[in-house]
Amino acid sequence: MTQRAFPILFITATRIGDAVLSSGLIRMLADEIPNARFTIVAGPLAAPLFAHVPGLDRVIVMEKGKGKGHWFKLWNQVRHKKWGLVVDLRGSATALFLRREKRAIWKKTPGEIAHKVIETARVLKIEDAPPAPHLYITPEVQALADQMLAPRGNEQAGPILAMGPAANWIGKVWPIERFTQTAAQLLGPGGKLEGGRLLILGGPEDGRMVEELRMASARGRCIDLTGKVDLLTAYACLKRADLFIGNDSGLMHIAAAAGTPTVGLFGPSDERRYGPWGPLTRAVRGPRDFEQFKAVDPDLSQAIRHMSDLPVAKVVKAAVELLDEARASAVVEPPAEPETPVEPPVAETAAFETAAPEAAPELPLEAAPETPSAEAEPKLKISPRRRKRAGGEASPPV
């Protein structure tokens, strides 16, 4: 008999970086529960990341309102369905007041410093094998990205150095002239990516900031997609890049999720929690650690260029070492697993609104008690296949 859909409500982050770092849980649930149907809740900036999740019913964009009004609005949108599982990475009380079989709610652990990937995996009690971030795209999105990266006219292909020189706060922005110097050393004569092309990525508001980097590039050797592509197309472009160098930002996490060797530049943010995740990543900082930045700027809100003490030579050294490691691993690395086929989103989900699943799938989460005051302690067994594929650890600073 055909199993009924197992509806999952997945509440993730507002910020792009945090949403990317939680994305491995969605892939794990999709792999472990073949009949999973997802309703994903995210902030306006992060919501587009989940457009092509397999088994997607709906993406709910939750915009912050006055007080807690946005949570009440969300509850009103999802209260009519009985959920098989509610995963709440925002730690709200929403799951306590919904009809559901099981629930998993994020709780802050005071005093603990753990990477966000591990922290989110702990919600499902799988922190011993945290799933690596993963974004889903369609073949059409990848084809569009490949078309954008294709050489024009007499241009040569060559390797691609991708850069993300922007960030959401001036304190985390490495000076643009240092990005320019780094690109020149890596792409120029004798550089590790000699003869290659520069790919620049960023949001619509970053166009003027990257102008110096674009103008310093050799004619015909720069692909400036700043403000011209959405997040998933940027992800598809990064899958074709040989190296990414960028500030601590959502784009840095997208690059690492794409499997691109990634050098993340850190200063007034904590790489122990937000370093790029994966085996081919580096978190690089200058002589000061995170606590020293907090001593100068306790609220991390001042308009101070904190990143000026990170030298070009240190970034180039980390990039060269990472490229050597990536090329060495490519010799012995087995072929990548094929992408999971993408199902088109279901426009309407009325069929699931009143009927609970006939039988819950074999998901070994403890059932949540029906009293709002008691919290479940969910545990999820990990298949040997997924444990083998679980992503690497955050890299220590160089």
Summary of the structure (lengths in Angstrom):
residues: 398
radius of gyration: 21.8
end to end distance: 55.0
largest distance: 68.5
contacts: 1291
relative contact order: 0.16
helix: 35%
strand: 15%
